[in-house]
């Protein structure tokens, strides 16, 4: 599969800086410390796999980086934007322009076609409908699903739904892709195909962060971040496996 290499905004070095990050949830009389004093620096064009047991704080960290939640204390800077200083409107702009989200459950709208799901994030942009649809069709073509543009999610396989979700995540051309267990609901072959899509995005210059329990993701990542009890216990950097596919081709998952 080939994803068109649209020009991306320059990414400062480092792209993500996290300092003293804490997130505490109050549940009745109990306090749950999801993250405790997390410090993290990630350079631009990193593909990071965030791993750890259930309850270690992986998804919490991702939601905070994506501006979907706010920390109890500590600082987060992404692409030069200090997230804790942003009001709700500015944070919404950050999510739309900087971040593309991919979730385990796909989060597609059942009543919409694949094309309508892909272009849905563009609804606040002042672009003609024709231009939005052309962008959506182009992205579906790039993930091998142009012929499924007018199918609804229930008419697609799990792997196809996740590729629609990835096309949707790319519609505003973000620098940062955040994927929370993107292969968790997929069979082995479809999961591997999604990993290859994410690796393609990384090779084109995007930063990719993936929360995962799938050990195969480590083959594609350039860095593995291990979380345990809300703390980073290891942040190993390594070489990703090079792309050995002879020809890109379309995905069949």
C-alpha positions as CSV (number, residue, x, y, z in Angstrom):
1,X,0.0,0.0,0.0
2,X,1.2,3.5,-0.8
3,X,0.0,6.5,1.1
4,X,0.6,9.8,-0.6
5,X,3.3,11.9,1.0
6,X,1.5,15.2,1.6
7,X,3.7,17.9,2.9
8,X,3.8,18.0,6.7
9,X,4.4,21.0,8.9
10,X,8.0,21.1,10.3
11,X,8.3,19.2,13.6
12,X,10.5,20.8,16.3
13,X,13.1,18.7,18.0
14,X,12.1,17.2,20.4
15,X,8.4,16.9,19.3
16,X,7.0,15.6,22.7
17,X,8.2,16.7,26.1
18,X,6.5,15.4,29.3
19,X,7.6,16.4,32.8
20,X,6.3,15.4,36.2
21,X,3.1,14.1,34.7
22,X,0.5,12.8,37.2
23,X,-3.1,11.7,36.7
24,X,-5.2,10.7,39.6
25,X,-8.8,9.5,39.4
26,X,-11.2,9.7,42.4
27,X,-13.4,6.7,42.6
28,X,-15.7,6.9,45.6
29,X,-13.4,7.1,48.6
30,X,-10.5,5.7,46.7
31,X,-7.8,7.5,44.6
32,X,-6.4,5.7,41.7
33,X,-3.0,7.0,40.6
34,X,-3.0,6.2,36.9
35,X,0.3,8.1,36.2
36,X,2.9,9.1,38.7
37,X,5.7,11.5,37.9
38,X,6.2,10.5,34.3
39,X,9.0,12.2,32.4
40,X,9.4,11.6,28.7
41,X,11.1,13.1,25.7
42,X,10.5,11.9,22.1
43,X,12.2,13.2,19.0
44,X,10.4,13.9,15.8
45,X,9.7,11.0,13.5
46,X,9.7,8.4,16.3
47,X,7.6,5.2,16.1
48,X,7.0,4.3,19.8
49,X,5.3,1.2,21.1
50,X,3.9,1.9,24.6
51,X,3.7,-1.5,26.5
52,X,2.8,-2.7,29.9
53,X,0.3,-4.8,31.8
54,X,-3.4,-3.7,32.1
55,X,-3.8,-0.8,34.5
56,X,-0.2,0.4,34.0
57,X,-1.3,3.8,32.6
58,X,-0.7,3.3,28.9
59,X,-4.1,4.5,27.6
60,X,-4.1,7.3,30.2
61,X,-0.8,8.6,28.8
62,X,-2.1,8.5,25.3
63,X,-5.3,10.3,26.1
64,X,-3.3,13.1,27.8
65,X,-0.9,13.4,24.9
66,X,-3.9,13.6,22.5
67,X,-5.6,16.3,24.6
68,X,-8.6,14.1,25.3
69,X,-8.0,14.5,29.1
70,X,-6.1,16.8,31.3
71,X,-3.5,15.9,33.8
72,X,-3.7,16.3,37.6
73,X,-0.3,18.0,37.5
74,X,2.8,18.2,35.3
75,X,3.5,19.5,31.9
76,X,2.9,18.3,28.3
77,X,4.4,20.0,25.2
78,X,3.6,18.6,21.8
79,X,4.9,20.3,18.7
80,X,5.7,23.5,20.7
81,X,2.2,23.6,22.1
82,X,1.9,23.6,25.9
83,X,-1.3,21.6,26.4
84,X,-2.0,22.6,29.9
85,X,-2.1,26.3,28.8
86,X,-4.7,25.7,26.1
87,X,-8.4,26.5,26.8
88,X,-11.1,24.1,25.5
89,X,-11.4,25.7,22.1
90,X,-7.6,25.7,21.5
91,X,-7.4,22.1,22.7
92,X,-10.1,21.1,20.2
93,X,-8.0,22.9,17.5
94,X,-5.0,20.9,18.6
95,X,-6.8,17.6,18.3
96,X,-8.1,18.5,14.9
97,X,-4.9,19.8,13.4
98,X,-2.0,18.0,15.1
99,X,-3.3,14.5,16.1
100,X,-4.9,11.6,14.3
101,X,-6.6,9.1,16.5
102,X,-7.0,5.3,15.9
103,X,-8.8,3.2,18.4
104,X,-9.2,-0.5,19.1
105,X,-13.0,-0.4,18.5
106,X,-12.7,1.6,15.3
107,X,-15.2,4.2,16.5
108,X,-16.9,4.5,13.1
109,X,-20.4,5.9,13.0
110,X,-22.7,2.9,11.9
111,X,-25.2,5.0,10.0
112,X,-22.5,6.6,7.8
113,X,-20.7,5.1,4.8
114,X,-16.9,4.6,4.8
115,X,-16.5,7.8,2.9
116,X,-18.7,9.8,5.2
117,X,-16.8,8.5,8.2
118,X,-13.5,9.5,6.7
119,X,-14.5,13.1,5.9
120,X,-16.4,13.6,9.2
121,X,-13.5,15.3,11.0
122,X,-13.4,17.9,8.2
123,X,-16.9,19.2,9.0
124,X,-15.6,22.3,10.8
125,X,-13.3,23.3,7.9
126,X,-14.6,25.8,5.4
127,X,-14.1,23.6,2.3
128,X,-16.5,22.8,-0.5
129,X,-18.2,19.5,-0.1
130,X,-16.7,18.3,-3.4
131,X,-13.2,19.0,-2.1
132,X,-13.9,17.1,1.1
133,X,-15.3,14.1,-0.8
134,X,-12.3,14.1,-3.2
135,X,-10.0,14.0,-0.2
136,X,-11.9,11.2,1.4
137,X,-11.9,9.1,-1.8
138,X,-8.2,9.7,-2.2
139,X,-7.5,8.4,1.3
140,X,-9.7,5.4,0.9
141,X,-7.9,4.6,-2.4
142,X,-4.6,4.8,-0.5
143,X,-5.7,2.3,2.1
144,X,-7.1,0.0,-0.6
145,X,-10.8,0.6,0.1
146,X,-11.9,2.9,-2.7
147,X,-14.4,0.2,-3.8
148,X,-15.9,0.2,-0.3
149,X,-16.5,4.0,-0.1
150,X,-20.3,3.6,0.0
151,X,-20.4,0.6,2.3
152,X,-21.4,1.0,6.0
153,X,-19.2,-0.4,8.8
154,X,-21.4,-3.5,9.2
155,X,-20.6,-4.4,5.6
156,X,-16.9,-4.3,6.2
157,X,-14.5,-6.7,7.9
158,X,-12.6,-5.7,11.0
159,X,-9.4,-5.0,9.1
160,X,-11.3,-2.9,6.6
161,X,-13.0,-0.9,9.3
162,X,-9.6,-0.2,10.9
163,X,-8.2,1.0,7.6
164,X,-11.2,3.3,7.3
165,X,-10.4,4.6,10.8
166,X,-6.8,5.2,9.7
167,X,-7.9,7.1,6.6
168,X,-10.1,9.2,8.9
169,X,-7.1,9.9,11.2
170,X,-5.2,11.2,8.2
171,X,-7.9,13.4,6.7
172,X,-6.5,16.6,8.3
173,X,-2.9,15.6,7.6
174,X,-1.6,15.5,11.2
175,X,2.0,15.1,12.3
176,X,1.1,12.8,15.2
177,X,-0.8,9.5,15.0
178,X,-2.0,8.0,18.3
179,X,-3.2,4.4,18.1
180,X,-4.7,2.7,21.2
181,X,-4.6,-1.1,20.7
182,X,-5.3,-0.8,16.9
183,X,-4.9,-4.5,16.4
184,X,-6.7,-5.7,19.5
185,X,-9.9,-6.6,17.7
186,X,-8.3,-8.1,14.6
187,X,-7.1,-11.5,13.4
188,X,-3.4,-12.2,13.0
189,X,-3.1,-11.3,9.3
190,X,-5.3,-8.2,9.5
191,X,-3.3,-7.0,12.6
192,X,0.0,-7.3,10.8
193,X,-1.4,-5.4,7.8
194,X,-2.4,-2.5,10.1
195,X,1.1,-2.5,11.6
196,X,2.5,-2.2,8.1
197,X,0.2,0.8,7.5
198,X,1.4,2.5,10.6
199,X,5.0,1.8,9.7
200,X,4.4,3.4,6.2
201,X,3.1,6.5,7.9
202,X,6.2,6.7,10.1
203,X,8.5,6.3,7.1
204,X,6.8,9.3,5.5
205,X,7.8,11.5,8.4
206,X,4.9,11.2,10.9
207,X,5.4,10.5,14.6
208,X,3.5,7.3,15.6
209,X,2.7,6.3,19.1
210,X,0.9,2.9,19.7
211,X,-0.4,1.4,22.9
212,X,-0.3,-2.3,22.4
213,X,-0.2,-5.8,23.9
214,X,0.9,-7.3,20.6
215,X,4.7,-8.1,20.7
216,X,4.9,-8.0,16.9
217,X,4.6,-4.2,17.1
218,X,8.1,-4.0,18.4
219,X,9.4,-5.1,15.0
220,X,8.1,-1.9,13.5
221,X,8.8,0.6,16.4
222,X,12.0,2.6,16.8
223,X,11.4,2.9,20.5
224,X,9.6,0.8,23.2
225,X,8.3,2.5,26.3
226,X,7.5,0.2,29.2
227,X,5.0,1.4,31.8
228,X,4.4,-0.2,35.2
229,X,2.1,1.1,37.9
230,X,1.9,4.5,36.2
231,X,5.7,4.9,35.8
232,X,8.1,4.5,33.0
233,X,10.4,1.6,33.9
234,X,12.3,1.4,30.5
235,X,12.4,3.5,27.3
236,X,14.5,1.4,25.0
237,X,15.4,2.8,21.6
238,X,16.1,0.3,18.7
239,X,16.0,-0.1,15.0
240,X,12.7,-0.8,13.3
241,X,12.6,-3.7,10.9
242,X,13.1,-2.4,7.3
243,X,10.3,-2.7,4.8
244,X,11.0,-5.8,2.9
245,X,7.9,-5.9,0.7
246,X,8.9,-6.1,-3.0
247,X,6.0,-4.0,-4.1
248,X,3.6,-2.0,-2.0
249,X,0.3,-3.3,-3.4
250,X,-3.1,-3.1,-1.7
251,X,-3.9,-4.6,1.6
252,X,-6.2,-7.6,1.6
253,X,-7.1,-7.7,5.3
